Amino acid sequence: MKDNKQFREWLSVLRKHPTDRVFSNCELSLQMKGYDFEDWPLSMQWGVYLEFFDSIGIYIDIDCDQYTNEPFQFSSFVNHNQVGYYLTRPEAQEAAIDKAFELLSYINN
């Protein structure tokens, strides 16, 4: 997990007062198996990061460029600005998350 105090506080509040039954049931199931958030698959972490950044006004997204002849397939975006092109969805997700945390750090300083 990216180390960010604001994100950890937000996640802590969500764990104490879950607003999404699916999220809380899924988290409970994973915790019972000995997994913490850092151990979740990126595909599951992505949804949590998406909700966190939405809640503070930073919008992350990825797009599949399926109609191109280029070697890349996925684009990542933060606040509608393109971050880059990537061969896999996880690479695009990681890039969007990293860039969003950079933006959050810049905003908070």
N, C-alpha and C positions, 0 to 999 in steps of 0.2 A: 504494500500500500504506500502511496505517496505520503510523505510525512508533512502534514499540515495541521496545525492546532485547530483552526476553524473547522476543518472537515471532521477531525476526531470528535470535537464537541458536538457538532451536528449529528454525527452517527450515534454518539452516546445518548442524546436526547431521543432519537428515533428508536433506539433499542428499549428505552424505558417506557415510551409511549408510542408504540407502533400505530401508524395510521393506515397501513396497507396490510390487510389480513394475509395476502399471499406472501408478501415480504416477510412478515413475522413468522409464519408457518415454515417457510423455506429456511430462514435463519435458524429457527429453533431446531429443525431437522439437522442442519449442518453442524450446529454447535453440539448436539447430542452425539454426533459422530466424531467430535474432537476437532472440528475445523473452526478457525476464526476467520474474520473477513479477509485477512491477508492470504489465506489459503484457498479462498473461493476461486473458481475459474474466472478468467477475465470477462467472459461473457456475462457472468452474474454481477461482477464488480461494476461493469459498465453501466448497468441500470441504476445502481446506487450512486455512482459518480454523476450520472446524468441528472438524477433528482437533486443532488446536492448543488450542482452548478446552476440548474434552473432556479433553485430557491434563492440564489444570490445574484441572479441576473447575468450569468455567463452561460452561453448556449453552445453546447458541443454537439457535433453530428459527424457522421461519415456517410459517404455516398459511393455506390458501386458504379463505376464507369464501364458498363457492359457493352457499349456500342463503339468501342475504340480499337484501333489496331496497335496501340501503344502497349509496351510490356507491363504497365501498371494497371491495376483494376480499381483500387480504392482511393478516395480522396477524403481527407479529414478537414473539418472546419471548426473554428472557434469564433463565435459572434459573427457568423456568415463570412469570415475571412478564411481563405484556403490556407491550410498549414502545409500540405504537401501531398504527394502521390505515393502509394504503397502497394506492394504485391499482395499483401494479405489483410484481411479485416482486423486481426489483432494488432498488427503494426500500425494501422490507421487509428485504431482506438487508443493505443498507448500514446501516439503522437498528439492526439486531441487532448487527452487527459494531461499530459505533460505541459502542453502549451496553455491550457486553462489554468493550471496551478501557477505557471509563470505569470500569467495575467493577474491572478488573484494576489500573488506576492507583490506585484507592481502596484496594484490598487491599494493594498494595505500599507504600503510604505510611503 
